[in-house]
Amino acid sequence: MTNLTRRTFGLATTAAGLALAAPSVLHAQTSARLVVIGGGFGGASAARYARMAFPRLAVTLIEPQTSFVTCPYGNLLLAGERTLPQITHSYEGLKARGVRLVHDWAEAIDATARTVRLRNGQNVPYDKLILSPGIAIRWNAIEGYGEAAAETFPHAWIPGTGAQTALLRRQLEALPDGGVVGFAIPPNPFRCPPGPYERISMVASYLKAHKPRAKILALDAKDAFSKQGLFQDAWNELYPGMIEWVPLNKDGKVTRVDAREKQFETELGSRHRIDVGNVIPPQSAAKIAIDAGLTNETGWVPVNPLTFEATRARDIHVIGDANIGQPMPKSGYIANSTSKVAVAAAVAALEGRPAPAPTVYFNTCYSHVGPEYGISVVGIFRPGETAFVETANAGGVSPRGPLAEQREHRRLEALHADAWYGAITKDAFS
Ligand SMILES: Cc1cc2nc3c(=O)[nH]c(=O)nc-3n(C[C@H](O)[C@H](O)[C@H](O)COP(=O)(O)OP(=O)(O)OC[C@H]3O[C@@H](n4cnc5c(N)ncnc54)[C@H](O)[C@@H]3O)c2cc1C
């Protein structure tokens, strides 16, 4: 693959793949340009893998932050079991691999001219673009929940600088014993399906140790959730009487928040007084994907399941949470593994070859629910003609059963989760 050059790209587009046979092309000097927007799980993994697998490719990563705070393990920070530096990763490893880092916002994409305009006004040209900008909050989808209200009721659902997660942690520390922690949980699809329930568990773990009379009120816009039986078993055993989960059919959908009065209001008009509130609002693909016209009426980006190329623009491959990947979850695991498929497909197209043969997409989502207590869900997916397809009877969840019987299993899964976190952050950022 070391023969990927601007010249091969130019020839490939005009001579449909015959270009690779020409020996002179192999020695052409200028590299093809892969630009990646977003240095999170999808984008950092794509940039790293592109440099490793295709060393002649010129790779530029556009990301405003100078280091990346992960959402995974942010819930452990809320429990006091991790610090911000422990979940923060630098881009030095990618730089050492020859990725050119541009720390700025991508403001606009011109899919015809194949350029990305930065906030500083400069244009970055590309031959192929990989877009992994994550999610945007749908501000005011819940009445009263705009950016100002997020300073009272943090969402802590987009990594940024980690400020939102740190704010929620400080609020929990200041909560009086006997206070109420409220959660507003969105409908599907949203980033990290088990994430809210891991967060409830980690907050409960902290409260049990430090404020045992506090209560958790979890108001949900759904009637069912990921690993539900496992989570609820754990809540009953570890935190009896502390967590009340209210599903949609019991008026669980929060439709309005009042940050000044510190209240959550539901669809049927019930008002709940909250001392600390975590609002996880409805979401969409990040703004840059919407502005570029890549999203459809759902707010997410439709893609070709084999190549991740956006169906609405050529030469732009959209990976991670921003795309329509269902039934695959919006997870760091999927963002990381599919990034490699997208890079391989983009390079194949540059070289005039067909996309690599269909592959299998794996996902494992671990959740911590208490000290030395981990659970997981595994899914196996394949690209179909127009959508992704889950392979029946191939995945599954951890076995249920009382802690007395499952203690060793839970302990090992917590260790596997730690190992997964170490491995995936290395695979994205080292
Ligand atoms: C509490 C919580 C726990 C989670 N736990 C897990 C877990 O245990 N396992 C798991 O697999 N997943 C987990 N996830 C999900 C995981 O964090 C996401 O699925 C993953 O981050 C998606 O990767 P991404 O590349 O799409 O987006 P991100 O990782 O969010 O990266 C997007 C990047 O794009 C940048 N960006 C955005 N707009 C622009 C722009 N215009 N120009 C330039 N850069 C831009 C952002 O600054 C950001 O760095 C969790 C999520 C949450 C909220």
The ligand as an ORCA input file, in Angstrom:
! r2SCAN-3c Opt
* xyz 0 1
  C     -20.911      8.641     30.127
  C     -20.493      7.890     28.888
  C     -19.876      6.664     29.026
  C     -19.487      5.963     27.886
  N     -18.907      4.730     28.042
  C     -18.576      4.022     26.943
  C     -17.994      2.725     27.095
  O     -17.787      2.227     28.206
  N     -17.676      2.054     25.958
  C     -17.860      2.583     24.704
  O     -17.518      1.916     23.725
  N     -18.419      3.805     24.545
  C     -18.772      4.530     25.628
  N     -19.334      5.775     25.470
  C     -19.635      6.281     24.104
  C     -18.433      6.939     23.457
  O     -17.922      7.983     24.259
  C     -18.817      7.489     22.091
  O     -19.566      6.525     21.395
  C     -17.581      7.845     21.291
  O     -16.895      8.898     21.943
  C     -17.949      8.224     19.859
  O     -16.789      8.574     19.133
  P     -16.845      9.743     18.042
  O     -15.508      9.765     17.399
  O     -18.050      9.596     17.224
  O     -17.077     11.071     18.907
  P     -16.155     11.711     20.042
  O     -15.354     10.661     20.713
  O     -17.064     12.545     20.889
  O     -15.169     12.659     19.267
  C     -15.641     13.749     18.534
  C     -14.525     14.783     18.435
  O     -14.833     15.667     17.370
  C     -14.473     16.972     17.745
  N     -15.273     17.896     16.933
  C     -16.611     18.097     16.955
  N     -16.962     19.027     16.057
  C     -15.829     19.401     15.433
  C     -15.536     20.350     14.411
  N     -16.497     21.081     13.861
  N     -14.254     20.506     14.030
  C     -13.268     19.768     14.587
  N     -13.480     18.859     15.567
  C     -14.755     18.691     15.983
  C     -14.743     17.039     19.243
  O     -13.968     18.048     19.862
  C     -14.366     15.624     19.683
  O     -13.026     15.577     20.138
  C     -19.709      6.526     26.598
  C     -20.329      7.764     26.484
  C     -20.724      8.443     27.617
  C     -21.377      9.795     27.464
*
